[in-house]
Amino acid sequence: MRRLLAILLPGLLLLTACGGTPPPAPEPTSQSAGETAKLDSVKLTDNGDKKAPGVDFTKPLEVKEPTVKVITEGSGDRVKANQIAHISIVAFNGTDGATLEDTFPNDPEPLELNDQLKTSSAVIYNAFVGAKIGSHLALAVPGQAAAEGAEATPTQLLVVKVLSAKDAPKVLDKPEGDPVAPPAGLPTVKENDQGIPEISVEGVAAPTALVAQDLIKGKGPEVKETDTLTVNYVGVAMNGGAVFDSSYDRGEKATFPLTGVIKGWTQGLTGKTVGSRVLLVIPKDLAYGDEGQGEAKGDLTFVVDILGVK
């Protein structure tokens, strides 16, 4: 998510998680919530594609609870649960109407309508699930009183256009693709009886450069550096070969932005494909260095199964 959602929407999610939630509708139609009468004054003027609508509303706008309402209904299909809605947002100061940020000229923001969002904020989830493509929704975020070290913030008004929606990419249970015979001299990998990859680094020289070797070449989409991946993985230290981390031990897949991990992962997995099993041999300068992080010290080796991307 870019800056607007990273700043404004999580605050709204936190607030809605603490407030009441509307009951689920028997049919998936967008549900309003909160002090919706205060959004009756919101009027929109269409300014064309890639441009935020003109927005007029009675000021000051103040709400005491998160509030959401469809302002104009689109003519497209209804958004479904477990889809990813692509949205553009323009945000305003509710007191004076000043524009805080506008994402309409940029690429749309993705909002995944999954169970995690449903749990953390039924208000947001129920507003978007069932909304028609092309709809504009108004979301009012309550202001915050001044606290020690922080200034008071006014109510904020977000006007959101639902541009499109698509099914979330499938997440695999295990790698799927064509086996690849790795060259000699790399750590060896075999599966145990539970199907978990085991890595042996015995007799392997310390790496002088990053190695990103396919063991299974998947047939899915190519990974971009800006993607968020869902993977299973095992990591061992080259010095001694002990496992220091494993998603298998935790019993759940790991999901993370590829820009938020060590450089060896970012560089080594960019360009790989979903369904692949990748052997990463990572010099310490592309990992955690000599000091390390916990037991992950020095040169490292990972087996990473790329199971999904978004």
N, C-alpha and C positions, 0 to 999 in steps of 0.2 A: 504494500500500500504506500502511496505517496503521502506527502506531508499533511494534507488536509485531513484525510481519514486517520492518519497516525496521531493527530492531535485532537480533533474534535469528536470523531465517532467513538473512540474508546471511552471518552468521558461520558458520552451518552449511554453507552453500554453499561458502564459502571452504575450510573444513576438508575437506569431501567431495571437492572438486576436487583436493586434495593426496593423498587416500588412494586405496585400491584401489576398483574398481567391480565390481559383480556382472556376470556375463555376461548378455546379453539372453536373455529367455525366448522359446521358440518361440511360445507363446501369451501375450497381454498380461494376465498376472496379477500382482498386487502382489508385489514381491520384498522380502524382509527382507534386512538387511545389518548387519554389525558384530557387537558382543558381545550377541547377541539373548537369551542366557540371562539376562542381567542385567535384562531387562525382563519375565521370567516372573512376577515378584512384582506387576506392575501390575494392579490390580483396579479396575473402574469400577462406579459406581452411577448409574443413569439418574435425572436430576432434572427431566426434561421439556424442552419446547421453550424455546429462547432462554436456557437455563441450562446452565452447565458441569456435566459429570458429577462425582460424587464420585470422587476419585482416591486410592487407597491404594497405597503401594509401600514396599519395604524401604529404609530409610535407614541410612547414607548411600548414595546411588547415585553411583557413579563409573564412567565409561567413558573409555577412552583413544583411541577412535576413534568417529566418528559412527555411531550405531546407530538402526535403524528397524525396526518390527515392527507388523503388524496385531494389535490387542488384541481387538477385537470386529468381526466381519464384518457389514456391512449386507446388506439384502435387495434393494437396487436394482440397476440396470444397472451394468456395469463402466465405469469412466472410460476414455476413449480418448485416444490421442496427439493432440496439437494441439487438444484441448479446453481450456476454462478451468474448473478446479475451483473451486467456492466452498466455503470452509472456515471453521470457527471453531476457536479455539485457546485453551487454558489452559496457562500455563507455571509451572513450579515450580522452586524451589531444590532441587537434588538432595541437599544436605546435611541440611537441616532440614525440607524439605517446604513452606516458605513459598510462597504464591502470588505470582508476579512480575507476572503480568498475565492478564486474562481478556477475550477478545473475544466470548464467546458472547452477551451481551446486545445486542451491536451488529450492524450489517449484516455479512454474511459477507465474508471477505477473498478476493479473486480470486488464483488461482495458475495462470498460463498454462503449459501443459505442451507447450512448443515445443522446437525444436531447440536454442535458446540454453540452456534449462535442462538439456536432455539432455547438452550439452557441458560445462556448468559443474558439474553435479552429477548424474551418472547415478544415484547413490544415491537422491536425492529424486525424480527423474523416474521411476525404476523402481518406487518405492514407491507412487506415486500412480496411474500408468498401470496399469490393471487392477484397482485397488481398487474395491469395490462402493460405490454410494451408500449412505450411512448408516453406513459403517465408521468406527471409531476407530483411528487410528494413533498409536503412541508413538514420539517422536523424542528421543534423548538426545544432547545437544551436549557434547563434552568441555570440562572446565574449563580455565582458562588460568593458568599460573604467574604470580606477580608479576613485573612488569617495571618498569623505571625510569619513574616518573611514573604508574604504574597498579597498582591492587591486584589480587591474585589473584581469580579468579572460579571458583565451583564448577561442577560438572556441572549442566546445566539439563535438565529433562524437559519436553517439549512433548507434550500430548495434543491431537490434531487430529481433528475430525469432518468427514468429507466430506459436505456437505449436498446438493450438486447439481453438475451439470456440463453445459456447453453448448458447442457448436462455437464456435470463435473467429470473430469477425466477419470477413467477406470484406474483403480489401484490393484496391481497384481498381488497375488499371494507369494509368488516365487518367480525367479528369473525365467524368461521365456525367449528362446532364440537359438542360434546355431553355436555349437561348441567351437572354441578357438584353441589351438595348441600353442601355448606360450613358448618363447625361446628359452634356451638353457640359461642357467645362472640366476634365475629369479626364485623367490620363495615359492614353495610348492603348496598346493591347496587340494584338500580332499574333503568330502562330506562324511560326517559320522552317521551312525544309525538313525539319528533324529533329523538328518538332512541339513545339519548346521555345518558350515565350512570351517575347517581347521587348517591353520597356517603353520608351516614349518619354515624357519629361517636358518636352519642348521647349514653351515658351510657357505652361506651367501655373503658376498662382500658388501661392505657399506656402500650405499648409493652415492653417486657423484652428481646425479641429476634426477629429477622426478621421472618415475615410470608409471604410466597409466595403461595397463595391459588388459584388454578384453579377454575374459575366460569364457564368457557366453556373450555373443553379439546379439542384442535385442533388436526387434524390428519396429519398435515404437518411435515416438517423436524424439527429435534431437534435443538434448538439454542445452538451454541457454544460461549464461552466467546469472541472469536476473531471475531465473526460475526458483520456485520452491519445490524441493524434492521430498518424496516419501521413499525410505530405504530400509533395508536391514543391513547390518554390518557387523564385522568383527575386527578389532584392532589389536595388534601385538607390537611390543617393543623389539627392535632388531637386536638389541643387546639382551640376550637371554631368551627371547621368544615368548615371554609371558603375556597372556591376554590381559589387557588393561581396561577394555571396554567392549561391550557386546549388546546390541539391541535384542538379540536372542535371549540373553540372560534375563532381560527385563520383561520378556514376553510380549513386546509390542513394537511395531514399526516406529521409526523416527521420522519426523517431518521438520524441515528447517529451510530457510532461504540459503541458497548456495553462496550468497555474498557474506553470510554470517558464520562461516566456518574457517578452518585453517586454509592457508593458501594452497597447500597440496591438494585439498579436496576441490577448492574452487577451480584451480587450473586443470586438475586431472579429470574432473567429471564433466566440465564444459565440453560440449561436442559429442559426448557419449549418447547412447539411445536408451529409451525406456525398455525394460526387459533384460538389460545387460547385467552381467556380473563382471565387476572390474577389480583387478588387483592393482592397488596403489602402493608403490614403494617411494617413501617420502623422505628426502633429506631433512635433517633437523631444522635447517633455516627456513623451510617451508611448513614446519610443524610448530612445536612449542619450544624449540631450542634445547640447550643443555639443561637448563633448570626444569623445564617440562611443566606439565600440569598433572599433579598426582603422580601416577606411575607411567604416564605417557612422556617419557624423556628420550632425547636423542632422536636417532632415525627411527621411523615408524613404518609399519606395513598394515594395510587394511584390505579386506575383501568387502566390497560394497555391491549390494544388489539394488539396482535402480528400479523401483516398483511403480512409481507414479511421479507425475510432474504437473505443476500448475503455475 
